[in-house]
Every structure is written in C-alpha cells, then in structure tokens.
Amino acid sequence: MVDIFQQASRDMISTRIKTMSSESYIYKGVKIESDDNGVRIFNTKGNGDYYVEISSREYSIFKDKGWKLGCYVISISNNRRILNKINEKISGETNLNRIQSISRYRDTIINKFLETIKLLQDEIRREL
C-alpha cells in the first residue's frame, strides 16, 4: 500500500490533506491515508456521514491497477449505487415536481458516471 500512497502523492489531481498525525490524498471519492497505523484506503461516498474502509477485493484492485484506476473503479461503483437509489425514488414518487427534481439530480450523476468511464478508458489506453 505504500506504493499506492506514493502514486497518490505524485498525482497532481489528488487533493492533499496534512495533519499533525497523518497525510492523506483524496480523488474521485477515495481517500488514502498514511498514519501511525499504516496506509488505509477509504470510500468517502459510503453510507452515512463517515468514511468506510474499502473491502479486501477493492484493495486488490488498487494493488493490481494502481491509484488512479482504483479510484475510477470505486467512483463508477459509487455512481451506480446512487443511480439505483435514484431510480427507486423516481419509481415510487407521485409528485411531478419532485420527479423532475430527482431526474435533474440523476442527470448530474449520469454525467459524472460517463466522465469517469471516459477517464478510465483514457488511462487504460495510456497503459497499453
């Protein structure tokens, strides 16, 4: 994970956060943090107001594919989950104004989703 942290630190797009006890980088809803406990990766778009450490399967993606590709995979997964929730809300809604509002939000998430897929494809092409 130290190698992945170094990749994040060299990534000019990731946002750096430095505290007295840790250093971290955030990109596309993913936070990698190095502190006295080691290096951990969190999904900032998990359920609730707190960051959730990623699963062992997701750690494998970062180990195999690196910082940026790992962030893209997590971001795409997050957007799919959000889109599923939005579609559930729309199907149960009867108020037209509320449906239109939710639909506008869905369009925003779809645009983020498509943008991230394009970034992922561009990154894969660069690696070939």
C-alpha angles and dihedrals in degrees: 000000000000089000091052090049090052090050089053091048091054093046107103093203097056117094115238121220118188124186133168091267106028149023122214143170129211128201132159094350095312125114124195114194133189119196140134089298093057132250120328134173124218135192105227092193096060125123114301134357097310134078117252122214110240122251125261088253090055091047087056090056091055092046092049101037107023136234103309098042090045090052091050092051092050092046093051090049091050092050092049090052091049092048091052090052091047092051090051090052093049093049091053097042123100101176109096094208090051091048090052092049093049090046091055089052089049089053090054092051092046089054091051089047093051092044091053092048089053091050090049092050091048091050092049090050090051090054093053 
